[in-house]
Amino acid sequence: MGCGSGQQAIQEDIQKQEQIYPIKLHQETIAIIGCTHAGTTAAISLRNLNKNVRIIVFEKNPAVAFLNCGIHLVINKTCDDLNKLFYNSPNKMKSLGIDIHECTSIEGVDFKAKQLNAVNLLNQEKSSYQYDKLIISTGSNPVIPPIIQGLDYKNDPVRQLRADYKRILLCKTYQDAQRLIKLSAEKVCIIGSGHIGMELVWSFNSIGSKVTVVDHGHHILAKYFDIEYVNILEQECRKLGIEISSNSKVIKLSENEHKASVLIQRTVEGVVKTLNAEFDYVIICAGFIPNTENIIQWSENTLVNMNKIIVVDKQQRTSIENVYAIGDCATCLIKYCKSKRTSHSRHRPCAKASQPHTKPLIRIYRQWARIKHMASNSLIIHLLQPAQLTQMRRKLYNMWAESSSPTTSGADTARRKWTRLFKSKN
């Protein structure tokens, strides 16, 4: 009796310790590299569409689903908590049956064998995973111009900059945001006057910092608006005490324990001047490049790309079967259509863009479309009053009304649409 009861107790103890998982021989496995905005959306959408598919997500950063587009709102105290910029979490995704591996880097992909090689960045544990379909969502990395003294550009300069530099910063990840919101700087230099750069300019100006923005272009936001509107924005920036250094090229950037030094080469009326300025902090906002270099290398150049941007079709399929790419790392090339109307724009004039007399109309339309979406930009709201926006729209309408276009059926159709469009918006 005693011996039998003892064996039974041992068997029960073994059963309690042993975890048995059911094996589904025909379960489809989808692997996602990168838990970016696109990667997060893809994983959740796949789970909602199919409860049986196995979804594995790999993310090298500890934080996922972070709205980096709202970093400036935390800097200027519009948002009082950085954690409010998270719209999802690993625990929530795991509760949906998504197998997510944060702090895990992909070290290699065998596209023929459909196998991923991963390494855990915390304990350096290596593992391999099989997949049926692969989604590449590696996102993008900040552009770091070759101007920073002491930075090894051949060995992951982004990682080096974040780890070794204290006064030269980036604006991309949750970790970047944690550093930016703690700054109590008197003088800040922003390199780059694009959307992100100008949002940071306004944010630091609103909390009392003396801000200088440096850009190689002739004007701020030059890729977004024409000169008529940029002039207004620059005037408002100068009223706020923001220094704009256009036609300027940063040729050297360094830091010490107390300051960051910027060597600027500026062209004024054809004369090149060089000046050295010191700031408490320098933030690089020079754009982004797709994070695809390793992926393309692992594919042995069978992954069709254009300047390292993975080319996909309308279904996000790449040149490799069962491999998809989404987000900042991918682009869809659509052949130019000569039809009178495009399917993705309800308000575009019907006249062909190739006709010379319709080009001014299309240019004016594009400017109006940008102004139409100004309300979503906190910088524009801060700088411009509603009356100024109305004045801009009215100026565009007058430009259209005064345009001397030949009377053709295409131009007449465009005029009718434009009349309806502008009168309804002014």
PyMOL commands that set and color helices and strands:
alter all, ss='L'
color gray80, all
select helices_A, chain A and resi 2-17+37-49+68-75+82-85+90-95+157-164+174-180+195-206+227-239+293-298+327-329+356-376+378-383+386-402+409-425
alter helices_A, ss='H'
color red, helices_A
select strands_A, chain A and resi 29-33+54-59+98-102+104-110+115-120+126-130+133-136+140-142+168-170+187-191+210-214+243-245+248-255+260-268+271-279+281-284+288-290+305-306+309-312+323-325+330-332
alter strands_A, ss='S'
color yellow, strands_A
deselect
rebuild
show_as cartoon
